[in-house]
Amino acid sequence: MDPLTIFGVAAVTVMLIAYIQEERAAAWILVFAVGCLASGIYGLLAGAWPFMVAELLWTVVAYRRWRRRRIRERSAAMEANHLQQVHQSKPD
């Protein structure tokens, strides 16, 4: 296998592993986005520009999903922290 093919296989493998792991942590969504970006670069280097365009679109979609999930997780953590502080300051 030539180096370009190895790069393409590695990019798609990263995407697959990250996609499977997405439910575990938001970081996996970001890893998926990076894998999509790498696949897009592979498409560009391989001369398959429609594949490159599709992968770059998936990169944007995955990045936006990661941002939304991080915001949601931070909001939930802040709410939990607030509730804990309220509960601790409440007289018995």
N, C-alpha and C positions, 0 to 999 in steps of 0.2 A: 504494500500500500504506500502511496505517496504521502508526503506530509500534509497536503491539503485535505485529503480524504480522512486522515487520522484526526485532523482538527475538526472536521465536520462531524465525525462519529463522536468525538469527545463532547462537542457542543450539544448534540442531540441527547447524549447520555446524561449530561448535567441537567438538561431540561426535564427529562423523564424522571430522574431521581428527585429533583426539586418539586415537580408536580405531585408526585406521590406523597411527599413529606409536607405539603403546604398546610395541612390542618394542624401540624405540630407547633409551628411558630411562624410569625410574619416574615422572619428572615428568609425562610424557604421561598416565599413569593419573590423576594428580591433576587435570590439565586436563580429562580426561574427566569426573571427578566434578563439577567446577565446571560443566561444560556440562550435566550431568544436573540439577544444582541449578537452573541458569538455566531449563532446560526445564520443571522443576517449577513454578517461579515463573510462567512463561508459562501453564502449565495452570491455575494458580490465578487469574491475572488474566483468562484467557479464559473462565473458568467451567467448565472441563473437569476437575473434581476427580478423576475416575478416572485421567486422564493425569498429574495432579499426584502422586497417590499412587504410581503406577508409577515415575515419574521420581525421586521422593524415595527409593524403595527402591533404585533403581539407583545413586543417589548414595552410599548407605551401602555397597552392595556394592563399588563402585569405590574408595571411601576405604579400606575394609578390604583390598582387593587391593593398593593403593598402600602401605599400612603394612607388609603382609607382605613385599612385594618389597623395600622399603627395609631392613627387618630382615635379610632374606636377603643383600642386597648388602653391607650393613655387616659382617655376619658373615663373608662371603667375603673382604672387604677386610682385616679383622682377622686372619683365618687366613693370608692371603698375606703380610701384614706380619710376622706371627710366624715363618712359615717363612723369610722373607728374613733376619730377625734371627738365627735359628738357624743358617742357612747361612753367614752372615757371621762368626759367632763360632766356627764349627767350625774347628779347626786342620787344616791341610793335611798 
